[in-house]
Amino acid sequence: MNLSLRIFTVFGIPVELHISFLLLILFIYVLAFFNVISIQMAVLITLLFVTVVIHELSHSYVAKRYGVNIERIVLLPIGGVSAMEEIPKDPGQELKISIAGPSANFIIAIICYLIILITTNIISKDIYSFIYDFLTVNLVLGVFNLLPAFPMDGGRILRAFLARRVDYVRATEIAANVGKYLAIIMALSGIFIILNPILIFIALFVYIGADQEYKLILISSLLKGVYVRDIMTKNVITISPDTSISGALDLMFMRKHMGYPVIQDSKLIGIVTFHDLSKIPEGKRDISVSEIMTEEIILSHPDEPVVKTLEKLTKYNIGRLPVVKGGKLVGIVSKTDIMRALEILRARST
């Protein structure tokens, strides 16, 4: 179910509003309607999110110039999220992509300052105060994002500088550790000094994000040069579309595999998993697997890098992929295969 609404496209990048964001904006203006907050504050909060979109678009625009595919930008209550491919590992490119967002905030702040200078004797006190607040918000956002708390912009900038001196994995590890330490400081400040739950939430996001990104980079490094053909299971057990649900479950019990390609006339026509079979009531398990199998199959290729295959498995939340070459099934690769390979590669590197 799609919970986002596309509002416009810029630089070929779709910008979407998540339903939770729409509910938040509605809630803000309800508060303004009942005078809980001023209408000026409601508009300022709205413009804050517009600024976040500009911030993310700045990152995305520079990333696209370096060939990074941007799927979309989604506006959430916690801010904007760019769904982009892996950021280039070239330190110079990462530096320019990372600094683009805060730079946009500083440019907006400068524009606000110039407007204040030019119109000081013309605009009303309320408008002056509003522009000043908007200027301040952008300065705070720009400076905050430059904190070296990986995976925030400042942390990525730190990694870009470090990657010029040490290897990329080590640079990521250092930046991630700095991010974790800063996250702990932010969390303690939010609990004992400022008493701010938002700061605690941001600290949690930074800590988890730093840890996950380092693990992803480590996995990517370990799997470099490893292809699906190196780890796939070649002797694939398959079933026919006429196999009953009961028969497929019996096969799973005997072979201990949780998913099987469905083959008809030497052609792959689907895949069936334990999850598919377990949803069928016991009294209806005489029907064939062709009635419940997944026909829209995500495929892998023997020459595909294992990192790309892992991305597919994660993106689509599936456990295994059929490996096809020249239209024929030549193997199957699972998350278990990849995790086993990672354990061996990690042991080799230590």
KOLLODREN-378299 format. One record per residue (C-alpha): x, y, z; residue number from 1. Coordinates in steps of 0.05 Angstrom, whole numbers. Example, Ala and Ser with C-alpha at 12.3 -4.5 7.8 and 13.67 -1.06 7.14 Angstrom:
<recs>
246_-90_156_1
273_-21_143_2
</recs>
This chain:
<recs>
0_0_0_1
29_67_-22_2
25_117_36_3
57_175_-2_4
26_226_-48_5
69_254_-105_6
63_330_-107_7
114_350_-160_8
178_330_-196_9
242_371_-197_10
305_353_-236_11
270_289_-254_12
263_272_-179_13
193_258_-153_14
177_293_-87_15
124_259_-45_16
87_274_19_17
77_217_67_18
7_212_97_19
37_221_167_20
65_288_145_21
-3_310_118_22
-34_291_185_23
19_331_222_24
7_393_179_25
-68_386_190_26
-56_380_265_27
-12_442_265_28
-65_484_231_29
-119_457_277_30
-77_482_335_31
-71_549_300_32
-146_551_288_33
-159_542_363_34
-104_593_380_35
-59_542_414_36
-4_567_369_37
-2_629_325_38
-16_626_251_39
53_655_240_40
83_596_277_41
42_547_235_42
66_580_171_43
138_580_197_44
134_505_211_45
106_494_141_46
163_534_110_47
212_494_153_48
190_431_117_49
196_467_50_50
268_483_70_51
279_409_85_52
256_392_14_53
304_443_-15_54
359_414_29_55
347_344_3_56
339_367_-69_57
407_400_-64_58
438_334_-43_59
400_297_-98_60
416_346_-153_61
491_341_-141_62
486_265_-133_63
450_260_-201_64
507_299_-233_65
553_242_-211_66
507_189_-240_67
472_169_-175_68
400_147_-188_69
349_183_-143_70
285_144_-137_71
246_197_-99_72
246_245_-39_73
194_231_14_74
174_285_65_75
162_254_134_76
147_287_201_77
221_276_220_78
245_310_156_79
261_293_84_80
289_226_61_81
323_216_-6_82
317_146_-34_83
382_143_-72_84
432_91_-92_85
497_83_-54_86
535_149_-48_87
598_150_-91_88
660_126_-54_89
702_180_-87_90
719_228_-29_91
713_290_-73_92
644_270_-99_93
618_251_-30_94
644_317_-2_95
606_358_-54_96
542_317_-46_97
544_322_30_98
559_397_34_99
504_415_-17_100
447_409_35_101
476_454_89_102
498_503_35_103
426_509_12_104
406_527_84_105
460_580_89_106
440_610_21_107
367_615_45_108
392_649_109_109
433_699_69_110
374_715_25_111
331_727_87_112
385_772_116_113
389_813_52_114
313_821_51_115
316_847_123_116
371_896_105_117
334_923_44_118
264_926_73_119
277_945_146_120
241_1011_141_121
185_984_96_122
159_919_126_123
119_913_190_124
148_888_255_125
110_822_249_126
137_807_180_127
207_828_202_128
202_779_261_129
177_724_216_130
234_732_166_131
284_735_223_132
257_671_253_133
261_637_185_134
333_661_177_135
350_633_246_136
317_566_231_137
359_558_168_138
423_577_204_139
409_526_259_140
392_472_208_141
455_486_168_142
501_486_229_143
467_425_261_144
474_384_197_145
549_401_196_146
560_367_263_147
607_308_249_148
554_259_272_149
555_205_218_150
510_190_179_151
489_264_181_152
520_311_129_153
577_332_174_154
594_259_188_155
597_245_113_156
641_306_103_157
687_279_157_158
690_211_122_159
706_245_56_160
766_279_88_161
788_216_124_162
781_174_60_163
837_216_28_164
885_190_81_165
860_120_100_166
820_66_64_167
745_76_56_168
724_23_107_169
771_51_160_170
746_122_145_171
674_98_154_172
691_63_219_173
723_126_248_174
666_171_225_175
615_122_252_176
649_119_320_177
651_195_323_178
577_195_305_179
561_145_360_180
599_185_413_181
563_249_392_182
497_212_393_183
510_190_465_184
527_262_485_185
463_287_450_186
421_234_485_187
450_250_554_188
439_325_541_189
367_311_521_190
355_271_584_191
392_309_638_192
405_380_613_193
357_405_560_194
301_355_575_195
284_351_500_196
253_286_473_197
266_308_401_198
341_311_415_199
338_242_445_200
302_216_383_201
354_248_337_202
410_217_379_203
378_148_372_204
372_158_297_205
445_179_291_206
471_121_334_207
431_68_297_208
445_100_229_209
520_103_242_210
523_30_264_211
481_5_205_212
519_44_152_213
586_19_178_214
561_-52_175_215
536_-42_104_216
603_-13_82_217
639_-71_116_218
595_-122_81_219
604_-86_14_220
680_-88_24_221
682_-161_43_222
638_-181_-17_223
678_-140_-67_224
696_-185_-125_225
649_-241_-104_226
596_-261_-154_227
533_-302_-150_228
565_-360_-188_229
615_-366_-130_230
564_-380_-76_231
499_-403_-109_232
470_-473_-102_233
476_-505_-170_234
438_-570_-160_235
370_-538_-151_236
311_-578_-127_237
249_-557_-166_238
176_-575_-166_239
123_-577_-221_240
62_-532_-221_241
17_-593_-212_242
48_-611_-144_243
-3_-606_-88_244
6_-561_-28_245
12_-623_16_246
65_-652_-30_247
105_-587_-29_248
102_-585_47_249
127_-657_51_250
185_-639_4_251
203_-580_49_252
202_-625_110_253
249_-675_76_254
297_-626_42_255
296_-572_95_256
292_-516_43_257
240_-462_51_258
229_-443_-22_259
229_-478_-90_260
228_-455_-163_261
168_-480_-202_262
188_-510_-270_263
145_-528_-330_264
175_-553_-395_265
244_-533_-371_266
220_-462_-361_267
218_-424_-295_268
146_-401_-285_269
144_-384_-212_270
170_-394_-141_271
135_-421_-80_272
156_-412_-7_273
136_-439_60_274
103_-372_74_275
58_-383_13_276
41_-454_32_277
28_-441_106_278
-28_-393_91_279
-70_-449_60_280
-119_-483_109_281
-106_-557_120_282
-172_-576_87_283
-152_-542_21_284
-82_-569_13_285
-100_-614_-46_286
-97_-555_-93_287
-35_-546_-137_288
21_-497_-123_289
7_-463_-190_290
-53_-431_-156_291
-12_-397_-102_292
58_-390_-129_293
91_-322_-141_294
95_-310_-216_295
129_-242_-215_296
198_-267_-199_297
259_-225_-180_298
319_-258_-214_299
394_-260_-206_300
449_-276_-256_301
512_-317_-245_302
555_-257_-262_303
518_-209_-216_304
558_-182_-157_305
533_-213_-92_306
526_-142_-63_307
473_-127_-116_308
437_-192_-101_309
437_-176_-27_310
407_-108_-43_311
351_-142_-81_312
337_-191_-25_313
334_-135_26_314
294_-87_-17_315
240_-138_-33_316
244_-173_34_317
253_-243_4_318
297_-301_25_319
323_-328_-41_320
330_-312_-115_321
330_-360_-175_322
393_-352_-216_323
379_-352_-291_324
426_-351_-350_325
403_-353_-422_326
331_-363_-400_327
349_-427_-361_328
351_-438_-286_329
423_-451_-267_330
421_-442_-192_331
390_-409_-131_332
421_-361_-81_333
394_-345_-12_334
408_-297_45_335
436_-358_83_336
486_-370_27_337
508_-297_30_338
513_-296_107_339
554_-361_105_340
601_-330_53_341
608_-268_96_342
628_-309_157_343
683_-344_117_344
708_-279_86_345
708_-245_154_346
749_-303_183_347
798_-298_125_348
808_-223_136_349
825_-230_210_350
</recs>
